[in-house]
Amino acid sequence: MQWKHIGLRERLRIRIQITPVRKATFLPALSVLVIIAAISACDVQRRQSDAELGLNAQQSAGRKIYDSRCERCHEAYSTRGKKGPGLKGMFQHKYLSLSGLPANDERVTDIIRLGRNEMPGYSQTLNSQDIQDLLAYLHTL
Ligand code: HEC
């Protein structure tokens, strides 16, 4: 049978029969993709517990200070900037990414105590034990 012999009605009927089949395979496939995308997005953003990160007691104490004082301006697990640069891997390099200062405890302690440009100093709010704890945590990033 050739197409030109099939009337308009017949063609419509064929289309109506085909379309639901396409939808039936397309929609579940699409939802599977959406679910996979959602799960992987969650995985990136999900907050890991101290245990999952393998933090010891001092590093956990440092993380609490970090979360209350630093997190709003610095990403801990990304190099993406917020108000300040992301601090992921900050002690893995010889120099700090933005200021170019040596990435060591002395310089970072100075930055935390005195602040820098838009960053406030913490000499009044954090004692030396707090700063030790904070450094211990920063070394895990
Ligand atoms: C109000 C936002 C803000 C807060 C809160 C803040 N910072 Fe910053 N921080 C900045 C900015 C902005 C800079 C960049 C300063 C500059 O211009 O060199 C910076 C720079 C730094 C640097 C140097 C980075 C580099 O690559 O040179 C370190 C390390 C740092 N901050 C750590 C901390 C820690 C630890 C805390 C918590 C005790 C903290 N910051 C709290 C905004 C902030």
Residues whose N, C-alpha, C, O or C-beta is under 5 A from the ligand:
A	BS01	HEC	R69 C70 C73 K83 G84 P85 L96 S97 L98 S99 G100 V108 I111 R116 N117 E118 M119
